Amino acid sequence: MADVFSFTCSNIQETERLAEALSLVAKKGDVFALFGTLGVGKSVFARAFIQNLTNAKEVPSPTFTLVQTYEADDFDIYHFDLYRLKDAEEIWELNMEEALFGAVCLIEWPEKMGAYLPSNAFKISISSNPDGARVFQIETTDPQKIERLKKIHLHTGI
């Protein structure tokens, strides 16, 4: 059974603070699957996550390159944007297998992976509410990841 944690971010700074908090509990092998429509904040979230763990000044959306990699202290970070994929099998051409097991992955448009999305991923659904705030629903079935999310929920103030 999955646990779902909800965070409402009223502005970009709160979205960045949530991403930074999640980055601090990330471990090698974690997958953060970012679901949401165009313009909802997936890239803003990924950029803040990556910049909090690396000295990357520029973190472009990998819309055209499909993947960007970054070196953090304890692991590499792979930032995937799968929007342009036509078939789930294309993920293997992006070095996805190595990334899923040996790094931390941030995946925009993870639904393009189909059944290849790891079942123990942090599934982050981002939506907008009527006043423009972003609602982050973070779901996982892994007991250790649930414990990490409980800490985030207590410390972000979001």
DSSP file with accessible surface (Angstrom, degrees, kcal/mol):
  #  RESIDUE AA STRUCTURE BP1 BP2  ACC     N-H-->O    O-->H-N    N-H-->O    O-->H-N    TCO  KAPPA ALPHA  PHI   PSI    X-CA   Y-CA   Z-CA
    1    1 A M              0   0  208      0, 0.0     2,-0.3     0, 0.0   139,-0.0   0.000 360.0 360.0 360.0 135.6    0.0    0.0    0.0
    2    2 A A        -     0   0   29    137,-0.0     2,-0.4   144,-0.0   139,-0.2  -0.602 360.0-143.6 -88.4 143.6    1.3    3.4   -0.9
    3    3 A D  E     -A  140   0A  64    137,-2.6   137,-1.8    -2,-0.3     2,-0.4  -0.865  15.3-153.7 -99.0 142.7    1.6    6.4    1.4
    4    4 A V  E     -A  139   0A  76     -2,-0.4     2,-0.4   135,-0.2   135,-0.2  -0.972   6.7-166.1-122.3 128.5    0.8    9.8   -0.1
    5    5 A F  E     -A  138   0A  26    133,-2.9   133,-3.3    -2,-0.4     2,-0.4  -0.940  10.1-152.8-112.1 136.0    2.3   13.0    1.2
    6    6 A S  E     +A  137   0A  50     -2,-0.4     2,-0.4   131,-0.2   131,-0.2  -0.920  14.3 177.9-116.6 134.2    0.8   16.4    0.1
    7    7 A F  E     -A  136   0A   2    129,-2.3   129,-3.3    -2,-0.4     2,-0.5  -1.000  14.1-154.9-131.4 133.2    2.6   19.7   -0.1
    8    8 A T  E     -A  135   0A  60     -2,-0.4     2,-0.6   127,-0.2   127,-0.2  -0.949   8.3-164.7-111.2 123.0    1.1   22.9   -1.3
    9    9 A C  E     -A  134   0A   1    125,-3.3   125,-2.9    -2,-0.5    -2,-0.0  -0.935   8.2-167.5-110.9 117.6    3.6   25.5   -2.6
   10   10 A S  S    S+     0   0   79     -2,-0.6     2,-0.3   123,-0.2    -1,-0.1   0.645  71.0   7.1 -78.7 -17.6    2.3   29.0   -3.0
   11   11 A N  S  > S-     0   0   71    123,-0.1     4,-1.9     1,-0.1     3,-0.3  -0.929  85.4 -88.6-154.4 176.4    5.2   30.3   -5.1
   12   12 A I  H  > S+     0   0   96     -2,-0.3     4,-2.9     1,-0.2     5,-0.2   0.877 120.4  58.9 -61.8 -37.9    8.4   29.3   -6.8
   13   13 A Q  H  > S+     0   0  127      1,-0.2     4,-2.3     2,-0.2    -1,-0.2   0.889 106.4  47.4 -62.3 -38.3   10.5   29.8   -3.7
   14   14 A E  H  > S+     0   0   45     -3,-0.3     4,-2.4     2,-0.2    -1,-0.2   0.886 110.9  51.8 -70.5 -36.4    8.4   27.2   -1.8
   15   15 A T  H  X S+     0   0    6     -4,-1.9     4,-2.5     2,-0.2    -2,-0.2   0.936 111.3  47.9 -61.5 -44.2    8.7   24.8   -4.7
   16   16 A E  H  X S+     0   0   70     -4,-2.9     4,-2.7     1,-0.2    -2,-0.2   0.906 110.0  52.2 -63.5 -40.2   12.5   25.3   -4.6
   17   17 A R  H  X S+     0   0  106     -4,-2.3     4,-2.3    -5,-0.2    -1,-0.2   0.912 109.9  48.7 -64.7 -39.8   12.5   24.7   -0.8
   18   18 A L  H  X S+     0   0    0     -4,-2.4     4,-2.5     2,-0.2     5,-0.2   0.943 112.2  48.5 -64.2 -45.2   10.6   21.5   -1.2
   19   19 A A  H  X S+     0   0    0     -4,-2.5     4,-2.4     1,-0.2    -2,-0.2   0.911 111.4  50.0 -61.8 -41.8   13.0   20.3   -3.9
   20   20 A E  H  X S+     0   0   73     -4,-2.7     4,-1.4     2,-0.2    -1,-0.2   0.914 109.9  50.8 -63.7 -41.4   16.0   21.2   -1.8
   21   21 A A  H  X S+     0   0   19     -4,-2.3     4,-0.5     1,-0.2     3,-0.3   0.925 111.7  47.4 -63.5 -43.2   14.5   19.3    1.2
   22   22 A L  H >X S+     0   0    0     -4,-2.5     3,-1.2     1,-0.2     4,-0.5   0.884 106.4  58.4 -65.5 -36.7   13.9   16.2   -0.9
   23   23 A S  H >< S+     0   0    2     -4,-2.4     3,-0.9     1,-0.3    -1,-0.2   0.854  99.2  59.4 -61.2 -32.4   17.4   16.4   -2.4
   24   24 A L  H 3< S+     0   0  125     -4,-1.4    -1,-0.3    -3,-0.3    -2,-0.2   0.678 109.3  42.2 -72.8 -17.4   18.9   16.2    1.1
   25   25 A V  H << S+     0   0   29     -3,-1.2    -1,-0.2    -4,-0.5    -2,-0.2   0.372  87.9 122.2-106.2   3.2   17.3   12.8    1.7
   26   26 A A    <<  -     0   0   12     -3,-0.9     2,-0.3    -4,-0.5    78,-0.1  -0.380  41.4-169.0 -67.9 143.1   18.1   11.4   -1.7
   27   27 A K    >   -     0   0  119     76,-0.1     3,-2.5    -2,-0.1    76,-0.1  -0.949  36.4 -79.8-131.2 153.4   20.1    8.2   -1.9
   28   28 A K  T 3  S+     0   0  139     -2,-0.3    76,-0.2     1,-0.3     3,-0.1  -0.215 119.4  30.0 -50.6 130.0   21.9    6.4   -4.7
   29   29 A G  T 3  S+     0   0   24     74,-2.6    -1,-0.3     1,-0.3    75,-0.2   0.272  87.2 135.7  98.6  -9.0   19.2    4.4   -6.6
   30   30 A D    <   -     0   0    6     -3,-2.5    75,-2.5    91,-0.1     2,-0.5  -0.470  38.3-158.7 -73.3 143.7   16.4    6.8   -5.9
   31   31 A V  E     -b  105   0A   2     89,-0.2    91,-3.2    73,-0.2     2,-0.7  -0.992   4.9-164.3-123.3 125.7   14.0    7.7   -8.7
   32   32 A F  E     -bc 106 122A   0     73,-3.3    75,-2.8    -2,-0.5     2,-0.7  -0.940  10.2-162.1-110.3 104.6   11.9   10.9   -8.5
   33   33 A A  E     -bc 107 123A   0     89,-2.9    91,-3.3    -2,-0.7     2,-0.8  -0.827   4.6-155.9 -94.4 114.2    9.2   10.6  -11.2
   34   34 A L  E     -bc 108 124A   0     73,-3.1    75,-1.4    -2,-0.7     2,-0.4  -0.813  12.9-175.9-100.0 104.4    7.8   14.0  -11.9
   35   35 A F  E     + c   0 125A  49     89,-3.3    91,-2.8    -2,-0.8     2,-0.2  -0.782  27.8 101.7 -98.0 141.5    4.2   13.9  -13.3
   36   36 A G        -     0   0   18     -2,-0.4    91,-0.1    89,-0.2    73,-0.1  -0.798  63.3 -78.9 159.6 163.2    2.3   17.0  -14.5
   37   37 A T    >   -     0   0  100     89,-0.4     3,-1.6    -2,-0.2     5,-0.3  -0.165  66.3 -66.9 -75.4 171.2    1.2   19.0  -17.4
   38   38 A L  T 3  S+     0   0  121      1,-0.2    -1,-0.2     2,-0.1     0, 0.0  -0.323 120.8  12.9 -56.4 133.6    3.4   21.5  -19.4
   39   39 A G  T 3  S+     0   0   67     -3,-0.1    -1,-0.2     1,-0.1    -2,-0.1   0.518  87.2 119.3  79.6   8.5    4.3   24.5  -17.3
   40   40 A V  S <  S-     0   0    3     -3,-1.6    -2,-0.1    86,-0.1    -1,-0.1   0.666  91.2 -90.2 -84.8 -14.4    3.3   23.1  -13.9
   41   41 A G  S  > S+     0   0   16     -4,-0.2     4,-2.4    85,-0.1     5,-0.2   0.571  82.0 131.2 121.5  13.2    6.8   23.3  -12.4
   42   42 A K  H  > S+     0   0    8     -5,-0.3     4,-2.5     1,-0.2     5,-0.2   0.939  82.9  43.3 -61.6 -45.9    8.6   20.0  -13.1
   43   43 A S  H  > S+     0   0   30      2,-0.2     4,-2.8     1,-0.2    -1,-0.2   0.866 111.6  54.0 -70.6 -35.3   11.7   21.7  -14.4
   44   44 A V  H  > S+     0   0   38      2,-0.2     4,-2.1     1,-0.2     5,-0.2   0.941 111.6  46.4 -60.9 -45.9   11.7   24.3  -11.6
   45   45 A F  H  X S+     0   0    0     -4,-2.4     4,-2.3     1,-0.2    -2,-0.2   0.953 114.1  46.9 -60.2 -50.8   11.6   21.5   -9.1
   46   46 A A  H  X S+     0   0    0     -4,-2.5     4,-2.7     1,-0.2     5,-0.2   0.907 110.4  53.0 -61.0 -42.1   14.4   19.5  -10.9
   47   47 A R  H  X S+     0   0   85     -4,-2.8     4,-2.9     1,-0.2     5,-0.2   0.938 111.3  45.1 -60.5 -47.2   16.6   22.6  -11.2
   48   48 A A  H  X S+     0   0    5     -4,-2.1     4,-1.8    -5,-0.2    -1,-0.2   0.908 112.7  51.9 -65.0 -40.6   16.4   23.4   -7.4
   49   49 A F  H  X S+     0   0    0     -4,-2.3     4,-0.8    -5,-0.2    -2,-0.2   0.952 114.7  41.9 -58.1 -51.4   17.0   19.8   -6.5
   50   50 A I  H >X S+     0   0    0     -4,-2.7     4,-1.3     1,-0.2     3,-1.0   0.932 113.2  51.3 -66.5 -46.1   20.1   19.6   -8.7
   51   51 A Q  H 3< S+     0   0   74     -4,-2.9    -1,-0.2     1,-0.3    -2,-0.2   0.825 104.2  59.0 -65.5 -27.7   21.6   23.0   -7.7
   52   52 A N  H 3< S+     0   0   64     -4,-1.8    -1,-0.3    -5,-0.2    -2,-0.2   0.791 115.5  34.4 -70.4 -24.7   21.2   22.1   -4.1
   53   53 A L  H << S+     0   0   37     -3,-1.0    20,-0.6    -4,-0.8     2,-0.3   0.509 122.1  38.0-107.1  -8.9   23.5   19.1   -4.5
   54   54 A T  S  < S-     0   0   23     -4,-1.3    18,-0.1     2,-0.1    16,-0.0  -0.797  77.8-115.9-132.2 175.7   25.9   20.3   -7.1
   55   55 A N        +     0   0  145     16,-0.3     2,-0.5    -2,-0.3    -4,-0.1   0.026  64.1 139.3-102.5  29.6   27.8   23.4   -8.1
   56   56 A A        -     0   0   24     -6,-0.3    -2,-0.1     1,-0.2     3,-0.1  -0.598  31.4-174.8 -74.2 120.1   25.9   23.6  -11.4
   57   57 A K  S    S+     0   0  173     -2,-0.5     2,-0.5     1,-0.2    -1,-0.2   0.860  74.4  45.5 -81.7 -39.7   25.0   27.2  -12.1
   58   58 A E        +     0   0  158      2,-0.0    -1,-0.2    -7,-0.0     0, 0.0  -0.910  59.3 174.9-106.7 129.8   23.0   26.4  -15.2
   59   59 A V        -     0   0    3     -2,-0.5   -12,-0.1    -3,-0.1     2,-0.1  -0.763  16.4-169.5-131.7  83.6   20.5   23.5  -15.2
   60   60 A P        -     0   0   63      0, 0.0    -2,-0.0     0, 0.0     8,-0.0  -0.396  32.8-100.4 -73.2 153.9   18.7   23.6  -18.5
   61   61 A S    >   -     0   0   39      1,-0.1     3,-0.5    -2,-0.1     2,-0.5  -0.558  28.4-134.7 -68.4 132.4   15.7   21.5  -19.2
   62   62 A P  T 3>  +     0   0    0      0, 0.0     4,-2.4     0, 0.0    19,-0.4  -0.011  62.6 131.1 -82.5  36.6   16.8   18.4  -21.1
   63   63 A T  T 34 S+     0   0   40     -2,-0.5    21,-0.2     1,-0.2    18,-0.0   0.894  81.9  26.4 -55.9 -42.1   13.9   18.7  -23.5
   64   64 A F  T <4 S+     0   0  163     -3,-0.5    -1,-0.2     1,-0.1    -3,-0.0   0.830 128.0  42.4 -94.4 -33.2   16.1   18.4  -26.6
   65   65 A T  T  4 S-     0   0   79     -4,-0.2     2,-0.6     1,-0.1    -2,-0.2   0.663  92.0-146.8 -84.5 -17.4   19.1   16.4  -25.3
   66   66 A L  S  < S+     0   0   28     -4,-2.4    15,-2.1    -5,-0.1     2,-0.3  -0.001  73.0  39.2  74.4 -28.3   16.7   14.1  -23.3
   67   67 A V  E     -D   80   0A  36     -2,-0.6     2,-0.3    13,-0.2    13,-0.2  -0.990  56.4-176.2-151.6 141.1   19.2   13.7  -20.5
   68   68 A Q  E     -D   79   0A  57     11,-1.8    11,-3.1    -2,-0.3     2,-0.4  -0.982  16.4-150.7-129.0 144.4   21.7   15.8  -18.5
   69   69 A T  E     -D   78   0A  79     -2,-0.3     2,-0.3     9,-0.2     9,-0.2  -0.907  11.5-175.1-119.6 150.8   24.0   14.4  -15.9
   70   70 A Y  E     -D   77   0A  27      7,-2.2     7,-3.1    -2,-0.4     2,-0.6  -0.981  22.7-126.1-140.5 147.9   25.5   16.1  -12.8
   71   71 A E  E     +D   76   0A 156     -2,-0.3   -16,-0.3     5,-0.2     5,-0.2  -0.864  27.4 179.3-100.3 120.8   28.0   15.1  -10.2
   72   72 A A        -     0   0   16      3,-2.2   -18,-0.1    -2,-0.6   -19,-0.0  -0.576  44.8 -97.3-103.4 175.8   26.9   15.3   -6.6
   73   73 A D  S    S+     0   0  158    -20,-0.6     3,-0.1    -2,-0.2   -19,-0.1   0.901 118.4  23.2 -62.4 -41.8   29.2   14.3   -3.6
   74   74 A D  S    S-     0   0  136      1,-0.2     2,-0.3    -3,-0.0    -1,-0.2   0.510 130.9  -0.9-107.3  -7.8   27.7   10.9   -3.1
   75   75 A F  S    S-     0   0   22    -48,-0.1    -3,-2.2   -47,-0.0     2,-0.3  -0.977  71.8 -96.2-168.1 165.3   26.2   10.0   -6.5
   76   76 A D  E     -D   71   0A  68     26,-0.5    28,-2.5    -2,-0.3     2,-0.5  -0.663  33.2-139.5 -88.5 153.7   25.5   11.2  -10.0
   77   77 A I  E     -De  70 104A   0     -7,-3.1    -7,-2.2    -2,-0.3     2,-0.5  -0.974  10.4-161.5-116.6 126.8   22.2   12.8  -10.9
   78   78 A Y  E     -De  69 105A  20     26,-2.8    28,-2.8    -2,-0.5     2,-0.7  -0.951   2.7-163.3-107.0 124.0   20.5   12.0  -14.2
   79   79 A H  E     -De  68 106A   2    -11,-3.1   -11,-1.8    -2,-0.5     2,-0.4  -0.933  13.6-172.7-110.0 109.8   17.9   14.5  -15.3
   80   80 A F  E     -De  67 107A   0     26,-3.0    28,-3.0    -2,-0.7     2,-0.5  -0.826  19.0-169.1-104.7 142.1   15.7   13.0  -18.0
   81   81 A D  E     + e   0 108A   4    -15,-2.1     3,-0.4   -19,-0.4    28,-0.2  -0.944   9.2 176.6-125.6 106.2   13.0   14.7  -20.0
   82   82 A L    >   +     0   0    0     26,-2.3     3,-2.0    -2,-0.5    27,-0.1   0.315  43.3 114.3 -95.4  10.9   11.1   11.9  -21.9
   83   83 A Y  T 3  S+     0   0  105      1,-0.3    -1,-0.2    25,-0.1   -20,-0.1   0.835  78.0  47.3 -52.0 -39.6    8.5   14.2  -23.5
   84   84 A R  T 3  S+     0   0  107     -3,-0.4    -1,-0.3   -21,-0.2     2,-0.1   0.478  83.1 117.7 -87.9  -0.6    9.7   13.5  -27.0
   85   85 A L    <   -     0   0    3     -3,-2.0     3,-0.1     1,-0.1    -3,-0.0  -0.420  43.2-169.0 -68.2 140.8    9.9    9.7  -26.7
   86   86 A K  S    S+     0   0  182      1,-0.3     2,-0.3    -2,-0.1    -1,-0.1   0.669  73.3  25.7 -98.2 -23.4    7.7    7.8  -29.1
   87   87 A D  S >  S-     0   0   91      1,-0.1     3,-1.9    27,-0.0    -1,-0.3  -1.000  72.1-127.2-145.5 140.6    8.2    4.4  -27.5
   88   88 A A  G >  S+     0   0   25     -2,-0.3     3,-1.8     1,-0.3     4,-0.2   0.813 105.6  69.3 -58.2 -30.6    9.1    3.2  -24.0
   89   89 A E  G >  S+     0   0  100      1,-0.3     3,-1.4     2,-0.1     4,-0.4   0.737  81.3  76.6 -61.8 -21.4   11.9    1.1  -25.4
   90   90 A E  G X  S+     0   0   54     -3,-1.9     3,-1.1     1,-0.3     4,-0.4   0.691  74.4  78.7 -64.5 -18.1   13.8    4.2  -26.3
   91   91 A I  G X >S+     0   0    0     -3,-1.8     3,-1.4     1,-0.2     5,-1.3   0.826  83.6  63.0 -61.2 -28.8   14.8    4.7  -22.7
   92   92 A W  G X 5S+     0   0   93     -3,-1.4     3,-1.1     1,-0.3    -1,-0.2   0.794  95.0  59.8 -70.1 -22.8   17.6    2.1  -23.1
   93   93 A E  G < 5S+     0   0  161     -3,-1.1    -1,-0.3    -4,-0.4    -2,-0.2   0.633  99.5  59.5 -75.6 -11.8   19.3    4.3  -25.7
   94   94 A L  G < 5S-     0   0   26     -3,-1.4    -1,-0.2    -4,-0.4    -2,-0.2   0.228 118.2-107.4 -99.9  10.4   19.6    7.0  -23.0
   95   95 A N  T <>5 +     0   0   74     -3,-1.1     4,-1.8     3,-0.1    -3,-0.2   0.811  68.7 150.9  67.8  29.4   21.6    4.9  -20.5
   96   96 A M  H  >< +     0   0    0     -5,-1.3     4,-3.0     1,-0.2     5,-0.2   0.878  60.5  59.3 -62.7 -39.4   18.6    4.6  -18.3
   97   97 A E  H  > S+     0   0  123      1,-0.2     4,-1.3     2,-0.2     5,-0.2   0.941 108.3  44.1 -59.5 -47.5   19.5    1.2  -16.9
   98   98 A E  H  > S+     0   0  113      1,-0.2     4,-2.4     2,-0.2     3,-0.3   0.924 114.6  50.7 -61.4 -43.2   22.8    2.4  -15.4
   99   99 A A  H  X S+     0   0    0     -4,-1.8     4,-1.4     1,-0.2   -70,-0.2   0.912 106.0  54.6 -62.6 -43.4   21.1    5.5  -14.1
  100  100 A L  H  < S+     0   0   13     -4,-3.0    -1,-0.2     1,-0.2    -2,-0.2   0.825 120.7  29.4 -63.1 -31.0   18.3    3.7  -12.4
  101  101 A F  H  < S+     0   0  158     -4,-1.3    -1,-0.2    -3,-0.3    -2,-0.2   0.705 128.6  34.3-104.2 -20.8   20.6    1.5  -10.4
  102  102 A G  H  < S+     0   0   33     -4,-2.4   -26,-0.5    -5,-0.2     2,-0.2   0.320 116.3  26.4-120.6  10.0   23.7    3.6   -9.9
  103  103 A A  S  < S-     0   0    1     -4,-1.4   -74,-2.6    -5,-0.2     2,-0.5  -0.766  83.7 -85.9-148.1-170.8   22.5    7.2   -9.6
  104  104 A V  E     - e   0  77A   0    -28,-2.5   -26,-2.8    -2,-0.2     2,-0.5  -0.954  43.8-154.3-107.9 132.8   19.7    9.4   -8.5
  105  105 A C  E     -be  31  78A   0    -75,-2.5   -73,-3.3    -2,-0.5     2,-0.5  -0.934  17.3-169.5-115.6 132.9   17.2   10.0  -11.3
  106  106 A L  E     -be  32  79A   0    -28,-2.8   -26,-3.0    -2,-0.5     2,-0.6  -0.991  19.8-169.8-111.0 119.9   14.8   12.9  -11.9
  107  107 A I  E     -be  33  80A   0    -75,-2.8   -73,-3.1    -2,-0.5     2,-0.4  -0.938  11.4-162.6-123.3 112.3   12.4   11.9  -14.6
  108  108 A E  E    S+be  34  81A   4    -28,-3.0   -26,-2.3    -2,-0.6   -73,-0.1  -0.740  82.8  15.2 -87.0 140.0   10.1   14.4  -16.3
  109  109 A W  S >  S+     0   0   30    -75,-1.4     3,-1.8    -2,-0.4    -1,-0.2   0.913  74.2 169.2  62.6  48.1    7.2   12.7  -18.2
  110  110 A P  G >   +     0   0    0      0, 0.0     3,-2.3     0, 0.0     4,-0.4   0.736  63.3  78.3 -64.9 -18.9    7.8    9.3  -16.6
  111  111 A E  G >  S+     0   0   89      1,-0.3     3,-1.3     2,-0.2   -23,-0.1   0.781  80.9  69.5 -61.1 -20.9    4.6    8.0  -18.0
  112  112 A K  G <  S+     0   0   76     -3,-1.8    -1,-0.3     1,-0.3   -21,-0.1   0.686  89.6  63.4 -69.8 -15.7    6.5    7.6  -21.3
  113  113 A M  G X  S-     0   0    0     -3,-2.3     3,-2.0     1,-0.2    -1,-0.3   0.632  84.2-172.6 -79.9 -17.6    8.4    4.8  -19.6
  114  114 A G  G X   -     0   0   47     -3,-1.3     3,-1.5    -4,-0.4    -1,-0.2  -0.296  68.0  -5.0  59.5-132.8    5.3    2.7  -19.3
  115  115 A A  G 3  S+     0   0  106      1,-0.3    -1,-0.3    -4,-0.0     4,-0.1   0.566 122.6  78.1 -71.2  -8.4    6.0   -0.5  -17.2
  116  116 A Y  G <   +     0   0   86     -3,-2.0    -1,-0.3     2,-0.1    -2,-0.2   0.625  64.4 106.6 -77.5 -13.1    9.7    0.3  -17.0
  117  117 A L  S <  S-     0   0   25     -3,-1.5     4,-0.0    -7,-0.1    -6,-0.0  -0.534  85.2-109.4 -65.9 123.8    9.1    2.9  -14.3
  118  118 A P    >   -     0   0   30      0, 0.0     3,-1.6     0, 0.0    -1,-0.1  -0.287  16.9-135.7 -57.6 137.1   10.4    1.3  -11.0
  119  119 A S  T 3  S+     0   0   93      1,-0.3    22,-0.3    -4,-0.1    -2,-0.1   0.752 102.8  56.3 -66.7 -22.5    7.6    0.5   -8.7
  120  120 A N  T 3  S+     0   0   64     20,-0.1    -1,-0.3    21,-0.1   -89,-0.2   0.243  81.8 125.6 -96.2  16.2    9.5    1.9   -5.7
  121  121 A A  S <  S-     0   0    0     -3,-1.6     2,-0.9   -91,-0.1    20,-0.2  -0.273  73.8-107.7 -67.1 155.9   10.0    5.3   -7.3
  122  122 A F  E     -c   32   0A   0    -91,-3.2   -89,-2.9    18,-0.1     2,-0.8  -0.814  38.8-153.5 -77.9 110.5    9.0    8.5   -5.5
  123  123 A K  E     -cF  33 139A  58     16,-2.8    16,-2.6    -2,-0.9     2,-0.7  -0.834  12.4-170.4 -94.8 111.7    6.0    9.3   -7.7
  124  124 A I  E     -cF  34 138A   0    -91,-3.3   -89,-3.3    -2,-0.8     2,-0.6  -0.908   4.9-168.6-110.6 108.9    5.5   13.1   -7.6
  125  125 A S  E     -cF  35 137A  54     12,-2.8    12,-2.6    -2,-0.7     2,-0.5  -0.881   7.6-164.3 -98.9 123.1    2.3   14.4   -9.2
  126  126 A I  E     + F   0 136A   8    -91,-2.8   -89,-0.4    -2,-0.6     2,-0.3  -0.918  17.0 158.6-112.5 130.1    2.2   18.2   -9.6
  127  127 A S  E     - F   0 135A  60      8,-2.0     8,-3.2    -2,-0.5     2,-0.4  -0.911  35.1-116.9-140.3 168.9   -1.0   20.1  -10.3
  128  128 A S  E     - F   0 134A  61     -2,-0.3     6,-0.2     6,-0.2     5,-0.1  -0.886  21.1-147.0-107.3 140.0   -2.2   23.6   -9.9
  129  129 A N    >   -     0   0   47      4,-2.4     3,-2.5    -2,-0.4     6,-0.0  -0.521  40.4 -88.9 -96.0 174.0   -5.1   24.6   -7.6
  130  130 A P  T 3  S+     0   0  145      0, 0.0    -1,-0.0     0, 0.0    -2,-0.0   0.781 126.3  53.3 -56.9 -29.0   -7.5   27.4   -8.5
  131  131 A D  T 3  S-     0   0  127      2,-0.1    -3,-0.0     1,-0.0     0, 0.0   0.404 121.0-104.4 -89.0   6.0   -5.4   30.1   -6.8
  132  132 A G  S <  S+     0   0   42     -3,-2.5    -1,-0.0     1,-0.3     2,-0.0   0.361  74.8 138.0  93.7  -7.6   -2.3   29.1   -8.8
  133  133 A A        -     0   0    3      1,-0.1    -4,-2.4    -5,-0.1     2,-0.5  -0.350  54.1-119.5 -67.5 154.9   -0.5   27.3   -6.0
  134  134 A R  E     -AF   9 128A  68   -125,-2.9  -125,-3.3    -6,-0.2     2,-0.5  -0.839  19.6-153.5 -99.0 133.8    1.2   24.0   -6.9
  135  135 A V  E     -AF   8 127A  21     -8,-3.2    -8,-2.0    -2,-0.5     2,-0.6  -0.931   5.9-162.2-109.3 122.9    0.1   20.9   -5.2
  136  136 A F  E     -AF   7 126A   0   -129,-3.3  -129,-2.3    -2,-0.5     2,-0.6  -0.934   3.9-170.3-107.3 115.5    2.8   18.1   -4.9
  137  137 A Q  E     -AF   6 125A  73    -12,-2.6   -12,-2.8    -2,-0.6     2,-0.6  -0.949   9.3-167.2-104.6 113.2    1.4   14.6   -4.1
  138  138 A I  E     -AF   5 124A   0   -133,-3.3  -133,-2.9    -2,-0.6     2,-0.4  -0.919   7.6-176.7-109.7 122.4    4.4   12.4   -3.4
  139  139 A E  E     +AF   4 123A  76    -16,-2.6   -16,-2.8    -2,-0.6     2,-0.3  -0.918  10.7 156.6-122.7 139.8    3.6    8.7   -3.3
  140  140 A T  E     -A    3   0A   3   -137,-1.8  -137,-2.6    -2,-0.4   -18,-0.1  -0.977  30.9-157.1-154.9 155.0    5.8    5.7   -2.4
  141  141 A T        +     0   0   65     -2,-0.3   -21,-0.1   -22,-0.3   -19,-0.1   0.504  65.4 105.0-106.1 -10.1    5.4    2.1   -1.2
  142  142 A D     >  -     0   0   39    -22,-0.2     4,-2.4     1,-0.1     3,-0.2  -0.603  64.1-146.3 -79.2 121.9    8.8    1.7    0.2
  143  143 A P  H  > S+     0   0   96      0, 0.0     4,-1.9     0, 0.0    -1,-0.1   0.859  98.8  49.9 -57.5 -38.7    8.8    1.8    4.1
  144  144 A Q  H  > S+     0   0  140      2,-0.2     4,-1.8     1,-0.2     5,-0.1   0.893 111.4  48.5 -68.3 -37.2   12.3    3.5    4.2
  145  145 A K  H  > S+     0   0    6      2,-0.2     4,-2.4     1,-0.2    -1,-0.2   0.872 107.3  56.3 -70.5 -33.9   11.3    6.1    1.7
  146  146 A I  H  X S+     0   0   16     -4,-2.4     4,-2.2     1,-0.2    -2,-0.2   0.931 106.3  50.5 -61.5 -42.8    8.1    6.7    3.7
  147  147 A E  H  X S+     0   0   98     -4,-1.9     4,-1.5     1,-0.2    -1,-0.2   0.899 109.3  50.7 -62.6 -39.9   10.2    7.5    6.7
  148  148 A R  H  X S+     0   0   22     -4,-1.8     4,-1.7     1,-0.2    -1,-0.2   0.906 109.6  50.9 -64.3 -39.5   12.3    9.9    4.7
  149  149 A L  H  X S+     0   0    0     -4,-2.4     4,-2.6     1,-0.2    -2,-0.2   0.869 103.8  58.0 -66.8 -35.0    9.2   11.7    3.5
  150  150 A K  H  X S+     0   0   89     -4,-2.2     4,-1.8     1,-0.2    -1,-0.2   0.910 106.1  49.9 -60.3 -39.4    7.9   12.0    7.0
  151  151 A K  H  X S+     0   0  120     -4,-1.5     4,-1.8     2,-0.2    -1,-0.2   0.908 110.1  50.2 -65.4 -41.3   11.0   13.9    7.9
  152  152 A I  H  X S+     0   0    7     -4,-1.7     4,-1.9     1,-0.2     5,-0.3   0.934 107.8  53.2 -60.9 -46.4   10.6   16.2    4.9
  153  153 A H  H  X S+     0   0   81     -4,-2.6     4,-0.6     1,-0.2    -1,-0.2   0.892 111.7  46.1 -59.4 -38.7    7.0   16.9    5.9
  154  154 A L  H  < S+     0   0  138     -4,-1.8    -1,-0.2    -5,-0.2    -2,-0.2   0.840 118.2  40.3 -72.2 -34.2    8.0   17.9    9.4
  155  155 A H  H  < S+     0   0  153     -4,-1.8    -2,-0.2     1,-0.1    -1,-0.2   0.618 102.3  63.4 -98.4 -12.6   10.9   20.2    8.4
  156  156 A T  H  < S-     0   0   11     -4,-1.9    -1,-0.1    -5,-0.1    -3,-0.1   0.800  80.7-144.3 -84.2 -29.0    9.8   22.1    5.3
  157  157 A G     <        0   0   71     -4,-0.6    -4,-0.1     1,-0.3    -3,-0.1   0.652 360.0 360.0  74.0  11.7    6.9   24.0    6.9
  158  158 A I              0   0   36     -5,-0.2    -1,-0.3  -144,-0.1    -2,-0.1  -0.817 360.0 360.0 -99.6 360.0    5.1   23.6    3.6
